[in-house]
Amino acid sequence: MDVYGIIGNPVSHSLSPPMHQAAFDELGINAAFVTFEADPDRIEEAFGGAEALGVSGLTVTLPFKGDALAFSEPDDRAKRVGAVNTIDFGERVRGYNYDLSGAMRALEHHDVDLEGASAVVVGAGGAARALAFGFEETGAKVAVANRTASRAHDLAEDVPGATGHGLDSLPDLMAEADVVANATSVGLESEESVAPADAWHADLVAFDAVYTPLETRFLRDAAAAGAETVDGAWMLLFQGVEAFETWTGREAPVETMNEALRAHL
C-alpha cells in the first residue's frame, strides 16, 4: 500500500484525507491518505523521516510551506511564489505550489476569463502571493490591497505589472475590477468581510480562499449585488486534484473528490 499524507500544525481539521481517499477508492488504487502533525522545531527531521519511511507524497499546509521549499527541488512556480504545498517523493524530491494552479483552475471551472481582466487580491501573505502570481500568469492586471499598505507594495513589486494599495483604496479598485479575491483569513468562522458591502456590483466575480464557512460574508455581500461567487472549497479541491494527478499519473475523479470534500464541510 502506498502512503500519502498532509503535514502541518495543526492538521487534525484537514479535509484532504477524505477527499484523496475517495479518489484512491474510486480508481481502485491501493493507497491511504493520513495526517502528520509535525513539531515545528523538528520539521527537517519530519520531512526526512517521511522520505525514509517510503511515504509517496505529501501536501503541505501551514506553517511548513516555506520549509518544504528548502527541503524539495521546487518547480519554477513554487520558486516564484516562495512556497511549496505539494511534495512528490520519486527518484528526486520535487516541490510544487498548487495553491496557485488550484485557484486558477477553480476560476476556469466557473468559466471566468482572466485574459486581460482586472484582478484585485486582498491580502499580502502566502495565499495572496499565489493568487497574485496566478492572475498575472493568466494575463490579468493585478492590484494588491492590504491593511498594511507597505506589504501590498512589497508583494506588488514581485509581480510583474502589479500595483500595491491600502484597504482604503478597495472601493475604487472594485469599481473598475473584474475579479476580487479574498486571500486573508477574514471571514474564517466569523461574520466579517474585508470588502465594503456597497462596493460590490453585478459585473464582478468574487473569489474567497476561505472555505469555513462556505458562504462567507464576503461572498454573501457579493451575491446580493448580483456578482458571481466562487467559494474557497473549489481552490482546495483543485489543488488536491493537481497533487493527485502528479502523484499517480492518472486523471483525478474530480466529481468524486468534490462530493467527498463537500460532504465533510
Secondary structure as GFF3:
##gff-version 3
##sequence-region A 1 265
A	DSSP	beta_strand	2	8	.	.	.	ID=ss1
A	DSSP	alpha_helix	16	27	.	.	.	ID=ss2
A	DSSP	beta_strand	31	37	.	.	.	ID=ss3
A	DSSP	three_ten_helix	40	42	.	.	.	ID=ss4
A	DSSP	alpha_helix	43	52	.	.	.	ID=ss5
A	DSSP	beta_strand	57	60	.	.	.	ID=ss6
A	DSSP	alpha_helix	65	71	.	.	.	ID=ss7
A	DSSP	beta_strand	73	74	.	.	.	ID=ss8
A	DSSP	alpha_helix	76	81	.	.	.	ID=ss9
A	DSSP	beta_strand	86	89	.	.	.	ID=ss10
A	DSSP	beta_strand	93	96	.	.	.	ID=ss11
A	DSSP	alpha_helix	98	109	.	.	.	ID=ss12
A	DSSP	beta_strand	118	122	.	.	.	ID=ss13
A	DSSP	alpha_helix	126	137	.	.	.	ID=ss14
A	DSSP	beta_strand	141	146	.	.	.	ID=ss15
A	DSSP	alpha_helix	149	158	.	.	.	ID=ss16
A	DSSP	beta_strand	163	166	.	.	.	ID=ss17
A	DSSP	three_ten_helix	167	169	.	.	.	ID=ss18
A	DSSP	alpha_helix	170	176	.	.	.	ID=ss19
A	DSSP	beta_strand	179	182	.	.	.	ID=ss20
A	DSSP	three_ten_helix	197	199	.	.	.	ID=ss21
A	DSSP	beta_strand	205	208	.	.	.	ID=ss22
A	DSSP	alpha_helix	217	224	.	.	.	ID=ss23
A	DSSP	beta_strand	228	230	.	.	.	ID=ss24
A	DSSP	alpha_helix	232	248	.	.	.	ID=ss25
A	DSSP	alpha_helix	254	263	.	.	.	ID=ss26
###
